[in-house]
Amino acid sequence: MTTRVNSKWHRECIKYGDEFVGIGHGGNHDIAYFKQGAVILPRGTRCSDRSQRNIKARIKAAALGRQAHASTPTRSRRMLLDR
């Protein structure tokens, strides 16, 4: 995990100061960790994909501890919920 800044989404995370812990790296995305939650961030700065909307709102929700609003269910989590 690192605190390096390489995208506008990382800069948005750093705005939350003490709540921000660091950035973890996934396969096609980054994960921003906060003291009270985490949020998946897209790689790069384009968010034309429908699933990438409201990233700024998700970052804020994770930083403030409203984790239910921070991220959408991942594919594996959806599969577990459907069982």
mmCIF file of the N, C-alpha and C atoms, coordinates in Angstrom:
data_MODEL
# 
_entry.id   MODEL 
# 
loop_
_atom_site.group_PDB 
_atom_site.id 
_atom_site.type_symbol 
_atom_site.label_atom_id 
_atom_site.label_alt_id 
_atom_site.label_comp_id 
_atom_site.label_asym_id 
_atom_site.label_entity_id 
_atom_site.label_seq_id 
_atom_site.pdbx_PDB_ins_code 
_atom_site.Cartn_x 
_atom_site.Cartn_y 
_atom_site.Cartn_z 
_atom_site.occupancy 
_atom_site.B_iso_or_equiv 
_atom_site.pdbx_formal_charge 
_atom_site.auth_seq_id 
_atom_site.auth_comp_id 
_atom_site.auth_asym_id 
_atom_site.auth_atom_id 
_atom_site.pdbx_PDB_model_num 
ATOM 1   N N  . MET A 1 1  ? 0.845   -1.168  0.000   1.00 0.00 ? 1  MET A N  1 
ATOM 2   C CA . MET A 1 1  ? 0.000   0.000   0.000   1.00 0.00 ? 1  MET A CA 1 
ATOM 3   C C  . MET A 1 1  ? 0.894   1.235   0.000   1.00 0.00 ? 1  MET A C  1 
ATOM 4   N N  . THR A 1 2  ? 0.434   2.247   -0.718  1.00 0.00 ? 2  THR A N  1 
ATOM 5   C CA . THR A 1 2  ? 1.243   3.449   -0.861  1.00 0.00 ? 2  THR A CA 1 
ATOM 6   C C  . THR A 1 2  ? 0.370   4.691   -0.734  1.00 0.00 ? 2  THR A C  1 
ATOM 7   N N  . THR A 1 3  ? 0.978   5.823   -0.553  1.00 0.00 ? 3  THR A N  1 
ATOM 8   C CA . THR A 1 3  ? 0.242   7.083   -0.524  1.00 0.00 ? 3  THR A CA 1 
ATOM 9   C C  . THR A 1 3  ? 0.609   7.944   -1.722  1.00 0.00 ? 3  THR A C  1 
ATOM 10  N N  . ARG A 1 4  ? 1.191   7.342   -2.754  1.00 0.00 ? 4  ARG A N  1 
ATOM 11  C CA . ARG A 1 4  ? 1.586   8.120   -3.926  1.00 0.00 ? 4  ARG A CA 1 
ATOM 12  C C  . ARG A 1 4  ? 0.355   8.626   -4.660  1.00 0.00 ? 4  ARG A C  1 
ATOM 13  N N  . VAL A 1 5  ? 0.511   9.736   -5.341  1.00 0.00 ? 5  VAL A N  1 
ATOM 14  C CA . VAL A 1 5  ? -0.601  10.356  -6.049  1.00 0.00 ? 5  VAL A CA 1 
ATOM 15  C C  . VAL A 1 5  ? -0.321  10.283  -7.535  1.00 0.00 ? 5  VAL A C  1 
ATOM 16  N N  . ASN A 1 6  ? -1.162  9.575   -8.283  1.00 0.00 ? 6  ASN A N  1 
ATOM 17  C CA . ASN A 1 6  ? -0.930  9.507   -9.718  1.00 0.00 ? 6  ASN A CA 1 
ATOM 18  C C  . ASN A 1 6  ? -2.207  9.683   -10.524 1.00 0.00 ? 6  ASN A C  1 
ATOM 19  N N  . SER A 1 7  ? -3.283  10.080  -9.893  1.00 0.00 ? 7  SER A N  1 
ATOM 20  C CA . SER A 1 7  ? -4.496  10.361  -10.654 1.00 0.00 ? 7  SER A CA 1 
ATOM 21  C C  . SER A 1 7  ? -5.333  11.381  -9.905  1.00 0.00 ? 7  SER A C  1 
ATOM 22  N N  . LYS A 1 8  ? -6.332  11.914  -10.590 1.00 0.00 ? 8  LYS A N  1 
ATOM 23  C CA . LYS A 1 8  ? -7.183  12.903  -9.927  1.00 0.00 ? 8  LYS A CA 1 
ATOM 24  C C  . LYS A 1 8  ? -7.980  12.274  -8.791  1.00 0.00 ? 8  LYS A C  1 
ATOM 25  N N  . TRP A 1 9  ? -8.229  10.969  -8.866  1.00 0.00 ? 9  TRP A N  1 
ATOM 26  C CA . TRP A 1 9  ? -8.972  10.317  -7.791  1.00 0.00 ? 9  TRP A CA 1 
ATOM 27  C C  . TRP A 1 9  ? -8.110  10.184  -6.545  1.00 0.00 ? 9  TRP A C  1 
ATOM 28  N N  . HIS A 1 10 ? -6.819  9.963   -6.716  1.00 0.00 ? 10 HIS A N  1 
ATOM 29  C CA . HIS A 1 10 ? -5.914  9.904   -5.567  1.00 0.00 ? 10 HIS A CA 1 
ATOM 30  C C  . HIS A 1 10 ? -5.850  11.272  -4.895  1.00 0.00 ? 10 HIS A C  1 
ATOM 31  N N  . ARG A 1 11 ? -5.786  12.328  -5.709  1.00 0.00 ? 11 ARG A N  1 
ATOM 32  C CA . ARG A 1 11 ? -5.760  13.681  -5.143  1.00 0.00 ? 11 ARG A CA 1 
ATOM 33  C C  . ARG A 1 11 ? -7.043  13.975  -4.377  1.00 0.00 ? 11 ARG A C  1 
ATOM 34  N N  . GLU A 1 12 ? -8.153  13.486  -4.880  1.00 0.00 ? 12 GLU A N  1 
ATOM 35  C CA . GLU A 1 12 ? -9.439  13.669  -4.191  1.00 0.00 ? 12 GLU A CA 1 
ATOM 36  C C  . GLU A 1 12 ? -9.417  12.971  -2.833  1.00 0.00 ? 12 GLU A C  1 
ATOM 37  N N  . CYS A 1 13 ? -8.794  11.806  -2.750  1.00 0.00 ? 13 CYS A N  1 
ATOM 38  C CA . CYS A 1 13 ? -8.707  11.063  -1.486  1.00 0.00 ? 13 CYS A CA 1 
ATOM 39  C C  . CYS A 1 13 ? -7.865  11.803  -0.457  1.00 0.00 ? 13 CYS A C  1 
ATOM 40  N N  . ILE A 1 14 ? -6.786  12.405  -0.915  1.00 0.00 ? 14 ILE A N  1 
ATOM 41  C CA . ILE A 1 14 ? -5.865  13.094  -0.008  1.00 0.00 ? 14 ILE A CA 1 
ATOM 42  C C  . ILE A 1 14 ? -6.530  14.302  0.651   1.00 0.00 ? 14 ILE A C  1 
ATOM 43  N N  . LYS A 1 15 ? -7.569  14.841  0.038   1.00 0.00 ? 15 LYS A N  1 
ATOM 44  C CA . LYS A 1 15 ? -8.280  15.991  0.609   1.00 0.00 ? 15 LYS A CA 1 
ATOM 45  C C  . LYS A 1 15 ? -8.883  15.674  1.974   1.00 0.00 ? 15 LYS A C  1 
ATOM 46  N N  . TYR A 1 16 ? -9.075  14.393  2.264   1.00 0.00 ? 16 TYR A N  1 
ATOM 47  C CA . TYR A 1 16 ? -9.696  14.012  3.531   1.00 0.00 ? 16 TYR A CA 1 
ATOM 48  C C  . TYR A 1 16 ? -8.675  13.807  4.645   1.00 0.00 ? 16 TYR A C  1 
ATOM 49  N N  . GLY A 1 17 ? -7.448  14.205  4.406   1.00 0.00 ? 17 GLY A N  1 
ATOM 50  C CA . GLY A 1 17 ? -6.413  14.298  5.430   1.00 0.00 ? 17 GLY A CA 1 
ATOM 51  C C  . GLY A 1 17 ? -6.208  13.076  6.293   1.00 0.00 ? 17 GLY A C  1 
ATOM 52  N N  . ASP A 1 18 ? -6.476  13.216  7.587   1.00 0.00 ? 18 ASP A N  1 
ATOM 53  C CA . ASP A 1 18 ? -6.196  12.164  8.562   1.00 0.00 ? 18 ASP A CA 1 
ATOM 54  C C  . ASP A 1 18 ? -7.020  10.901  8.341   1.00 0.00 ? 18 ASP A C  1 
ATOM 55  N N  . GLU A 1 19 ? -8.159  11.026  7.692   1.00 0.00 ? 19 GLU A N  1 
ATOM 56  C CA . GLU A 1 19 ? -8.997  9.854   7.430   1.00 0.00 ? 19 GLU A CA 1 
ATOM 57  C C  . GLU A 1 19 ? -8.372  8.933   6.381   1.00 0.00 ? 19 GLU A C  1 
ATOM 58  N N  . PHE A 1 20 ? -7.562  9.505   5.491   1.00 0.00 ? 20 PHE A N  1 
ATOM 59  C CA . PHE A 1 20 ? -6.956  8.749   4.391   1.00 0.00 ? 20 PHE A CA 1 
ATOM 60  C C  . PHE A 1 20 ? -5.783  7.926   4.892   1.00 0.00 ? 20 PHE A C  1 
ATOM 61  N N  . VAL A 1 21 ? -5.781  6.631   4.551   1.00 0.00 ? 21 VAL A N  1 
ATOM 62  C CA . VAL A 1 21 ? -4.709  5.731   4.981   1.00 0.00 ? 21 VAL A CA 1 
ATOM 63  C C  . VAL A 1 21 ? -3.727  5.476   3.852   1.00 0.00 ? 21 VAL A C  1 
ATOM 64  N N  . GLY A 1 22 ? -4.209  5.095   2.673   1.00 0.00 ? 22 GLY A N  1 
ATOM 65  C CA . GLY A 1 22 ? -3.309  4.805   1.561   1.00 0.00 ? 22 GLY A CA 1 
ATOM 66  C C  . GLY A 1 22 ? -4.045  4.220   0.377   1.00 0.00 ? 22 GLY A C  1 
ATOM 67  N N  . ILE A 1 23 ? -3.265  3.918   -0.671  1.00 0.00 ? 23 ILE A N  1 
ATOM 68  C CA . ILE A 1 23 ? -3.800  3.357   -1.903  1.00 0.00 ? 23 ILE A CA 1 
ATOM 69  C C  . ILE A 1 23 ? -3.267  1.940   -2.067  1.00 0.00 ? 23 ILE A C  1 
ATOM 70  N N  . GLY A 1 24 ? -4.159  0.990   -2.286  1.00 0.00 ? 24 GLY A N  1 
ATOM 71  C CA . GLY A 1 24 ? -3.780  -0.375  -2.613  1.00 0.00 ? 24 GLY A CA 1 
ATOM 72  C C  . GLY A 1 24 ? -4.046  -0.609  -4.087  1.00 0.00 ? 24 GLY A C  1 
ATOM 73  N N  . HIS A 1 25 ? -3.351  -1.541  -4.696  1.00 0.00 ? 25 HIS A N  1 
ATOM 74  C CA . HIS A 1 25 ? -3.481  -1.744  -6.131  1.00 0.00 ? 25 HIS A CA 1 
ATOM 75  C C  . HIS A 1 25 ? -4.107  -3.094  -6.435  1.00 0.00 ? 25 HIS A C  1 
ATOM 76  N N  . GLY A 1 26 ? -5.161  -3.059  -7.244  1.00 0.00 ? 26 GLY A N  1 
ATOM 77  C CA . GLY A 1 26 ? -5.815  -4.273  -7.703  1.00 0.00 ? 26 GLY A CA 1 
ATOM 78  C C  . GLY A 1 26 ? -5.439  -4.526  -9.148  1.00 0.00 ? 26 GLY A C  1 
ATOM 79  N N  . GLY A 1 27 ? -6.132  -5.418  -9.809  1.00 0.00 ? 27 GLY A N  1 
ATOM 80  C CA . GLY A 1 27 ? -5.838  -5.744  -11.199 1.00 0.00 ? 27 GLY A CA 1 
ATOM 81  C C  . GLY A 1 27 ? -6.133  -4.609  -12.154 1.00 0.00 ? 27 GLY A C  1 
ATOM 82  N N  . ASN A 1 28 ? -7.387  -4.183  -12.219 1.00 0.00 ? 28 ASN A N  1 
ATOM 83  C CA . ASN A 1 28 ? -7.787  -3.119  -13.132 1.00 0.00 ? 28 ASN A CA 1 
ATOM 84  C C  . ASN A 1 28 ? -8.219  -1.861  -12.404 1.00 0.00 ? 28 ASN A C  1 
ATOM 85  N N  . HIS A 1 29 ? -7.950  -1.784  -11.132 1.00 0.00 ? 29 HIS A N  1 
ATOM 86  C CA . HIS A 1 29 ? -8.402  -0.643  -10.357 1.00 0.00 ? 29 HIS A CA 1 
ATOM 87  C C  . HIS A 1 29 ? -7.476  -0.434  -9.170  1.00 0.00 ? 29 HIS A C  1 
ATOM 88  N N  . ASP A 1 30 ? -7.655  0.684   -8.499  1.00 0.00 ? 30 ASP A N  1 
ATOM 89  C CA . ASP A 1 30 ? -6.957  0.964   -7.253  1.00 0.00 ? 30 ASP A CA 1 
ATOM 90  C C  . ASP A 1 30 ? -7.989  0.958   -6.133  1.00 0.00 ? 30 ASP A C  1 
ATOM 91  N N  . ILE A 1 31 ? -7.527  0.771   -4.913  1.00 0.00 ? 31 ILE A N  1 
ATOM 92  C CA . ILE A 1 31 ? -8.423  0.777   -3.766  1.00 0.00 ? 31 ILE A CA 1 
ATOM 93  C C  . ILE A 1 31 ? -7.918  1.831   -2.790  1.00 0.00 ? 31 ILE A C  1 
ATOM 94  N N  . ALA A 1 32 ? -8.769  2.793   -2.478  1.00 0.00 ? 32 ALA A N  1 
ATOM 95  C CA . ALA A 1 32 ? -8.417  3.831   -1.513  1.00 0.00 ? 32 ALA A CA 1 
ATOM 96  C C  . ALA A 1 32 ? -8.910  3.388   -0.141  1.00 0.00 ? 32 ALA A C  1 
ATOM 97  N N  . TYR A 1 33 ? -7.997  3.352   0.825   1.00 0.00 ? 33 TYR A N  1 
ATOM 98  C CA . TYR A 1 33 ? -8.346  2.934   2.175   1.00 0.00 ? 33 TYR A CA 1 
ATOM 99  C C  . TYR A 1 33 ? -8.447  4.155   3.083   1.00 0.00 ? 33 TYR A C  1 
ATOM 100 N N  . PHE A 1 34 ? -9.520  4.195   3.842   1.00 0.00 ? 34 PHE A N  1 
ATOM 101 C CA . PHE A 1 34 ? -9.727  5.232   4.840   1.00 0.00 ? 34 PHE A CA 1 
ATOM 102 C C  . PHE A 1 34 ? -9.882  4.548   6.185   1.00 0.00 ? 34 PHE A C  1 
ATOM 103 N N  . LYS A 1 35 ? -9.827  5.314   7.270   1.00 0.00 ? 35 LYS A N  1 
ATOM 104 C CA . LYS A 1 35 ? -9.955  4.720   8.596   1.00 0.00 ? 35 LYS A CA 1 
ATOM 105 C C  . LYS A 1 35 ? -11.294 4.019   8.778   1.00 0.00 ? 35 LYS A C  1 
ATOM 106 N N  . GLN A 1 36 ? -12.345 4.552   8.152   1.00 0.00 ? 36 GLN A N  1 
ATOM 107 C CA . GLN A 1 36 ? -13.675 3.999   8.367   1.00 0.00 ? 36 GLN A CA 1 
ATOM 108 C C  . GLN A 1 36 ? -14.234 3.252   7.168   1.00 0.00 ? 36 GLN A C  1 
ATOM 109 N N  . GLY A 1 37 ? -13.431 3.052   6.127   1.00 0.00 ? 37 GLY A N  1 
ATOM 110 C CA . GLY A 1 37 ? -13.946 2.339   4.963   1.00 0.00 ? 37 GLY A CA 1 
ATOM 111 C C  . GLY A 1 37 ? -12.959 2.326   3.819   1.00 0.00 ? 37 GLY A C  1 
ATOM 112 N N  . ALA A 1 38 ? -13.401 1.815   2.687   1.00 0.00 ? 38 ALA A N  1 
ATOM 113 C CA . ALA A 1 38 ? -12.565 1.740   1.489   1.00 0.00 ? 38 ALA A CA 1 
ATOM 114 C C  . ALA A 1 38 ? -13.448 1.936   0.267   1.00 0.00 ? 38 ALA A C  1 
ATOM 115 N N  . VAL A 1 39 ? -12.827 2.329   -0.835  1.00 0.00 ? 39 VAL A N  1 
ATOM 116 C CA . VAL A 1 39 ? -13.573 2.540   -2.068  1.00 0.00 ? 39 VAL A CA 1 
ATOM 117 C C  . VAL A 1 39 ? -12.707 2.143   -3.260  1.00 0.00 ? 39 VAL A C  1 
ATOM 118 N N  . ILE A 1 40 ? -13.343 1.578   -4.273  1.00 0.00 ? 40 ILE A N  1 
ATOM 119 C CA . ILE A 1 40 ? -12.640 1.180   -5.490  1.00 0.00 ? 40 ILE A CA 1 
ATOM 120 C C  . ILE A 1 40 ? -12.544 2.383   -6.414  1.00 0.00 ? 40 ILE A C  1 
ATOM 121 N N  . LEU A 1 41 ? -11.346 2.640   -6.920  1.00 0.00 ? 41 LEU A N  1 
ATOM 122 C CA . LEU A 1 41 ? -11.115 3.757   -7.835  1.00 0.00 ? 41 LEU A CA 1 
ATOM 123 C C  . LEU A 1 41 ? -10.738 3.224   -9.207  1.00 0.00 ? 41 LEU A C  1 
ATOM 124 N N  . PRO A 1 42 ? -11.192 3.872   -10.264 1.00 0.00 ? 42 PRO A N  1 
ATOM 125 C CA . PRO A 1 42 ? -10.792 3.447   -11.611 1.00 0.00 ? 42 PRO A CA 1 
ATOM 126 C C  . PRO A 1 42 ? -9.362  3.860   -11.888 1.00 0.00 ? 42 PRO A C  1 
ATOM 127 N N  . ARG A 1 43 ? -8.714  3.165   -12.797 1.00 0.00 ? 43 ARG A N  1 
ATOM 128 C CA . ARG A 1 43 ? -7.394  3.592   -13.252 1.00 0.00 ? 43 ARG A CA 1 
ATOM 129 C C  . ARG A 1 43 ? -7.591  4.686   -14.287 1.00 0.00 ? 43 ARG A C  1 
ATOM 130 N N  . GLY A 1 44 ? -6.774  5.700   -14.246 1.00 0.00 ? 44 GLY A N  1 
ATOM 131 C CA . GLY A 1 44 ? -6.881  6.788   -15.205 1.00 0.00 ? 44 GLY A CA 1 
ATOM 132 C C  . GLY A 1 44 ? -7.898  7.827   -14.765 1.00 0.00 ? 44 GLY A C  1 
ATOM 133 N N  . THR A 1 45 ? -8.209  8.756   -15.658 1.00 0.00 ? 45 THR A N  1 
ATOM 134 C CA . THR A 1 45 ? -9.069  9.868   -15.280 1.00 0.00 ? 45 THR A CA 1 
ATOM 135 C C  . THR A 1 45 ? -10.405 9.865   -15.995 1.00 0.00 ? 45 THR A C  1 
ATOM 136 N N  . ARG A 1 46 ? -10.602 8.996   -16.972 1.00 0.00 ? 46 ARG A N  1 
ATOM 137 C CA . ARG A 1 46 ? -11.868 8.990   -17.696 1.00 0.00 ? 46 ARG A CA 1 
ATOM 138 C C  . ARG A 1 46 ? -12.890 8.148   -16.947 1.00 0.00 ? 46 ARG A C  1 
ATOM 139 N N  . CYS A 1 47 ? -14.081 8.634   -16.856 1.00 0.00 ? 47 CYS A N  1 
ATOM 140 C CA . CYS A 1 47 ? -15.129 7.845   -16.200 1.00 0.00 ? 47 CYS A CA 1 
ATOM 141 C C  . CYS A 1 47 ? -16.387 7.870   -17.055 1.00 0.00 ? 47 CYS A C  1 
ATOM 142 N N  . SER A 1 48 ? -16.261 7.518   -18.312 1.00 0.00 ? 48 SER A N  1 
ATOM 143 C CA . SER A 1 48 ? -17.407 7.500   -19.208 1.00 0.00 ? 48 SER A CA 1 
ATOM 144 C C  . SER A 1 48 ? -18.278 6.265   -18.987 1.00 0.00 ? 48 SER A C  1 
ATOM 145 N N  . ASP A 1 49 ? -17.699 5.234   -18.403 1.00 0.00 ? 49 ASP A N  1 
ATOM 146 C CA . ASP A 1 49 ? -18.449 4.017   -18.116 1.00 0.00 ? 49 ASP A CA 1 
ATOM 147 C C  . ASP A 1 49 ? -19.491 4.293   -17.028 1.00 0.00 ? 49 ASP A C  1 
ATOM 148 N N  . ARG A 1 50 ? -20.681 3.773   -17.197 1.00 0.00 ? 50 ARG A N  1 
ATOM 149 C CA . ARG A 1 50 ? -21.768 4.027   -16.253 1.00 0.00 ? 50 ARG A CA 1 
ATOM 150 C C  . ARG A 1 50 ? -21.418 3.580   -14.830 1.00 0.00 ? 50 ARG A C  1 
ATOM 151 N N  . SER A 1 51 ? -20.672 2.517   -14.702 1.00 0.00 ? 51 SER A N  1 
ATOM 152 C CA . SER A 1 51 ? -20.319 2.002   -13.380 1.00 0.00 ? 51 SER A CA 1 
ATOM 153 C C  . SER A 1 51 ? -19.309 2.884   -12.661 1.00 0.00 ? 51 SER A C  1 
ATOM 154 N N  . GLN A 1 52 ? -18.715 3.827   -13.362 1.00 0.00 ? 52 GLN A N  1 
ATOM 155 C CA . GLN A 1 52 ? -17.685 4.673   -12.767 1.00 0.00 ? 52 GLN A CA 1 
ATOM 156 C C  . GLN A 1 52 ? -18.226 6.027   -12.298 1.00 0.00 ? 52 GLN A C  1 
ATOM 157 N N  . ARG A 1 53 ? -19.538 6.237   -12.405 1.00 0.00 ? 53 ARG A N  1 
ATOM 158 C CA . ARG A 1 53 ? -20.109 7.531   -12.024 1.00 0.00 ? 53 ARG A CA 1 
ATOM 159 C C  . ARG A 1 53 ? -20.081 7.748   -10.521 1.00 0.00 ? 53 ARG A C  1 
ATOM 160 N N  . ASN A 1 54 ? -20.147 9.002   -10.154 1.00 0.00 ? 54 ASN A N  1 
ATOM 161 C CA . ASN A 1 54 ? -20.221 9.407   -8.746  1.00 0.00 ? 54 ASN A CA 1 
ATOM 162 C C  . ASN A 1 54 ? -19.049 8.913   -7.907  1.00 0.00 ? 54 ASN A C  1 
ATOM 163 N N  . ILE A 1 55 ? -17.883 8.862   -8.507  1.00 0.00 ? 55 ILE A N  1 
ATOM 164 C CA . ILE A 1 55 ? -16.698 8.401   -7.783  1.00 0.00 ? 55 ILE A CA 1 
ATOM 165 C C  . ILE A 1 55 ? -16.365 9.364   -6.654  1.00 0.00 ? 55 ILE A C  1 
ATOM 166 N N  . LYS A 1 56 ? -16.515 10.648  -6.922  1.00 0.00 ? 56 LYS A N  1 
ATOM 167 C CA . LYS A 1 56 ? -16.244 11.651  -5.900  1.00 0.00 ? 56 LYS A CA 1 
ATOM 168 C C  . LYS A 1 56 ? -17.165 11.442  -4.690  1.00 0.00 ? 56 LYS A C  1 
ATOM 169 N N  . ALA A 1 57 ? -18.425 11.129  -4.940  1.00 0.00 ? 57 ALA A N  1 
ATOM 170 C CA . ALA A 1 57 ? -19.377 10.881  -3.853  1.00 0.00 ? 57 ALA A CA 1 
ATOM 171 C C  . ALA A 1 57 ? -19.027 9.602   -3.094  1.00 0.00 ? 57 ALA A C  1 
ATOM 172 N N  . ARG A 1 58 ? -18.557 8.581   -3.796  1.00 0.00 ? 58 ARG A N  1 
ATOM 173 C CA . ARG A 1 58 ? -18.157 7.332   -3.132  1.00 0.00 ? 58 ARG A CA 1 
ATOM 174 C C  . ARG A 1 58 ? -16.945 7.553   -2.238  1.00 0.00 ? 58 ARG A C  1 
ATOM 175 N N  . ILE A 1 59 ? -16.006 8.373   -2.715  1.00 0.00 ? 59 ILE A N  1 
ATOM 176 C CA . ILE A 1 59 ? -14.815 8.685   -1.911  1.00 0.00 ? 59 ILE A CA 1 
ATOM 177 C C  . ILE A 1 59 ? -15.236 9.385   -0.625  1.00 0.00 ? 59 ILE A C  1 
ATOM 178 N N  . LYS A 1 60 ? -16.112 10.366  -0.748  1.00 0.00 ? 60 LYS A N  1 
ATOM 179 C CA . LYS A 1 60 ? -16.585 11.106  0.424   1.00 0.00 ? 60 LYS A CA 1 
ATOM 180 C C  . LYS A 1 60 ? -17.306 10.179  1.397   1.00 0.00 ? 60 LYS A C  1 
ATOM 181 N N  . ALA A 1 61 ? -18.136 9.289   0.877   1.00 0.00 ? 61 ALA A N  1 
ATOM 182 C CA . ALA A 1 61 ? -18.881 8.361   1.727   1.00 0.00 ? 61 ALA A CA 1 
ATOM 183 C C  . ALA A 1 61 ? -17.945 7.433   2.491   1.00 0.00 ? 61 ALA A C  1 
ATOM 184 N N  . ALA A 1 62 ? -16.922 6.927   1.819   1.00 0.00 ? 62 ALA A N  1 
ATOM 185 C CA . ALA A 1 62 ? -15.965 6.033   2.483   1.00 0.00 ? 62 ALA A CA 1 
ATOM 186 C C  . ALA A 1 62 ? -15.173 6.784   3.545   1.00 0.00 ? 62 ALA A C  1 
ATOM 187 N N  . ALA A 1 63 ? -14.781 8.017   3.244   1.00 0.00 ? 63 ALA A N  1 
ATOM 188 C CA . ALA A 1 63 ? -13.990 8.809   4.185   1.00 0.00 ? 63 ALA A CA 1 
ATOM 189 C C  . ALA A 1 63 ? -14.795 9.156   5.436   1.00 0.00 ? 63 ALA A C  1 
ATOM 190 N N  . LEU A 1 64 ? -16.095 9.366   5.272   1.00 0.00 ? 64 LEU A N  1 
ATOM 191 C CA . LEU A 1 64 ? -16.934 9.759   6.403   1.00 0.00 ? 64 LEU A CA 1 
ATOM 192 C C  . LEU A 1 64 ? -17.580 8.576   7.116   1.00 0.00 ? 64 LEU A C  1 
ATOM 193 N N  . GLY A 1 65 ? -17.313 7.360   6.627   1.00 0.00 ? 65 GLY A N  1 
ATOM 194 C CA . GLY A 1 65 ? -17.804 6.173   7.308   1.00 0.00 ? 65 GLY A CA 1 
ATOM 195 C C  . GLY A 1 65 ? -19.174 5.703   6.875   1.00 0.00 ? 65 GLY A C  1 
ATOM 196 N N  . ARG A 1 66 ? -19.714 6.262   5.816   1.00 0.00 ? 66 ARG A N  1 
ATOM 197 C CA . ARG A 1 66 ? -21.005 5.801   5.300   1.00 0.00 ? 66 ARG A CA 1 
ATOM 198 C C  . ARG A 1 66 ? -20.735 4.720   4.263   1.00 0.00 ? 66 ARG A C  1 
ATOM 199 N N  . GLN A 1 67 ? -20.212 3.601   4.723   1.00 0.00 ? 67 GLN A N  1 
ATOM 200 C CA . GLN A 1 67 ? -19.696 2.565   3.830   1.00 0.00 ? 67 GLN A CA 1 
ATOM 201 C C  . GLN A 1 67 ? -20.753 1.953   2.927   1.00 0.00 ? 67 GLN A C  1 
ATOM 202 N N  . ALA A 1 68 ? -21.997 1.953   3.337   1.00 0.00 ? 68 ALA A N  1 
ATOM 203 C CA . ALA A 1 68 ? -23.040 1.360   2.501   1.00 0.00 ? 68 ALA A CA 1 
ATOM 204 C C  . ALA A 1 68 ? -23.148 2.084   1.164   1.00 0.00 ? 68 ALA A C  1 
ATOM 205 N N  . HIS A 1 69 ? -22.744 3.347   1.128   1.00 0.00 ? 69 HIS A N  1 
ATOM 206 C CA . HIS A 1 69 ? -22.822 4.136   -0.093  1.00 0.00 ? 69 HIS A CA 1 
ATOM 207 C C  . HIS A 1 69 ? -21.488 4.230   -0.815  1.00 0.00 ? 69 HIS A C  1 
ATOM 208 N N  . ALA A 1 70 ? -20.458 3.624   -0.271  1.00 0.00 ? 70 ALA A N  1 
ATOM 209 C CA . ALA A 1 70 ? -19.110 3.843   -0.793  1.00 0.00 ? 70 ALA A CA 1 
ATOM 210 C C  . ALA A 1 70 ? -18.822 3.091   -2.076  1.00 0.00 ? 70 ALA A C  1 
ATOM 211 N N  . SER A 1 71 ? -19.318 1.899   -2.227  1.00 0.00 ? 71 SER A N  1 
ATOM 212 C CA . SER A 1 71 ? -18.975 1.138   -3.426  1.00 0.00 ? 71 SER A CA 1 
ATOM 213 C C  . SER A 1 71 ? -20.118 0.209   -3.817  1.00 0.00 ? 71 SER A C  1 
ATOM 214 N N  . THR A 1 72 ? -20.148 -0.142  -5.080  1.00 0.00 ? 72 THR A N  1 
ATOM 215 C CA . THR A 1 72 ? -21.157 -1.072  -5.565  1.00 0.00 ? 72 THR A CA 1 
ATOM 216 C C  . THR A 1 72 ? -20.669 -2.496  -5.323  1.00 0.00 ? 72 THR A C  1 
ATOM 217 N N  . PRO A 1 73 ? -21.569 -3.470  -5.246  1.00 0.00 ? 73 PRO A N  1 
ATOM 218 C CA . PRO A 1 73 ? -21.135 -4.855  -5.018  1.00 0.00 ? 73 PRO A CA 1 
ATOM 219 C C  . PRO A 1 73 ? -20.242 -5.362  -6.152  1.00 0.00 ? 73 PRO A C  1 
ATOM 220 N N  . THR A 1 74 ? -19.212 -6.052  -5.792  1.00 0.00 ? 74 THR A N  1 
ATOM 221 C CA . THR A 1 74 ? -18.345 -6.645  -6.801  1.00 0.00 ? 74 THR A CA 1 
ATOM 222 C C  . THR A 1 74 ? -19.025 -7.877  -7.377  1.00 0.00 ? 74 THR A C  1 
ATOM 223 N N  . ARG A 1 75 ? -18.498 -8.381  -8.454  1.00 0.00 ? 75 ARG A N  1 
ATOM 224 C CA . ARG A 1 75 ? -19.104 -9.542  -9.108  1.00 0.00 ? 75 ARG A CA 1 
ATOM 225 C C  . ARG A 1 75 ? -19.192 -10.738 -8.162  1.00 0.00 ? 75 ARG A C  1 
ATOM 226 N N  . SER A 1 76 ? -18.124 -11.006 -7.425  1.00 0.00 ? 76 SER A N  1 
ATOM 227 C CA . SER A 1 76 ? -18.123 -12.159 -6.523  1.00 0.00 ? 76 SER A CA 1 
ATOM 228 C C  . SER A 1 76 ? -19.121 -11.961 -5.387  1.00 0.00 ? 76 SER A C  1 
ATOM 229 N N  . ARG A 1 77 ? -19.251 -10.727 -4.907  1.00 0.00 ? 77 ARG A N  1 
ATOM 230 C CA . ARG A 1 77 ? -20.200 -10.457 -3.841  1.00 0.00 ? 77 ARG A CA 1 
ATOM 231 C C  . ARG A 1 77 ? -21.634 -10.608 -4.346  1.00 0.00 ? 77 ARG A C  1 
ATOM 232 N N  . ARG A 1 78 ? -21.871 -10.166 -5.588  1.00 0.00 ? 78 ARG A N  1 
ATOM 233 C CA . ARG A 1 78 ? -23.197 -10.326 -6.182  1.00 0.00 ? 78 ARG A CA 1 
ATOM 234 C C  . ARG A 1 78 ? -23.552 -11.798 -6.306  1.00 0.00 ? 78 ARG A C  1 
ATOM 235 N N  . MET A 1 79 ? -22.572 -12.617 -6.676  1.00 0.00 ? 79 MET A N  1 
ATOM 236 C CA . MET A 1 79 ? -22.819 -14.048 -6.825  1.00 0.00 ? 79 MET A CA 1 
ATOM 237 C C  . MET A 1 79 ? -23.193 -14.664 -5.478  1.00 0.00 ? 79 MET A C  1 
ATOM 238 N N  . LEU A 1 80 ? -22.555 -14.220 -4.402  1.00 0.00 ? 80 LEU A N  1 
ATOM 239 C CA . LEU A 1 80 ? -22.876 -14.728 -3.071  1.00 0.00 ? 80 LEU A CA 1 
ATOM 240 C C  . LEU A 1 80 ? -24.272 -14.294 -2.641  1.00 0.00 ? 80 LEU A C  1 
ATOM 241 N N  . LEU A 1 81 ? -24.644 -13.051 -2.984  1.00 0.00 ? 81 LEU A N  1 
ATOM 242 C CA . LEU A 1 81 ? -25.956 -12.541 -2.602  1.00 0.00 ? 81 LEU A CA 1 
ATOM 243 C C  . LEU A 1 81 ? -27.082 -13.241 -3.353  1.00 0.00 ? 81 LEU A C  1 
ATOM 244 N N  . ASP A 1 82 ? -26.808 -13.696 -4.566  1.00 0.00 ? 82 ASP A N  1 
ATOM 245 C CA . ASP A 1 82 ? -27.827 -14.352 -5.379  1.00 0.00 ? 82 ASP A CA 1 
ATOM 246 C C  . ASP A 1 82 ? -28.117 -15.779 -4.939  1.00 0.00 ? 82 ASP A C  1 
ATOM 247 N N  . ARG A 1 83 ? -27.241 -16.361 -4.142  1.00 0.00 ? 83 ARG A N  1 
ATOM 248 C CA . ARG A 1 83 ? -27.426 -17.754 -3.727  1.00 0.00 ? 83 ARG A CA 1 
ATOM 249 C C  . ARG A 1 83 ? -28.566 -17.917 -2.771  1.00 0.00 ? 83 ARG A C  1 
# 
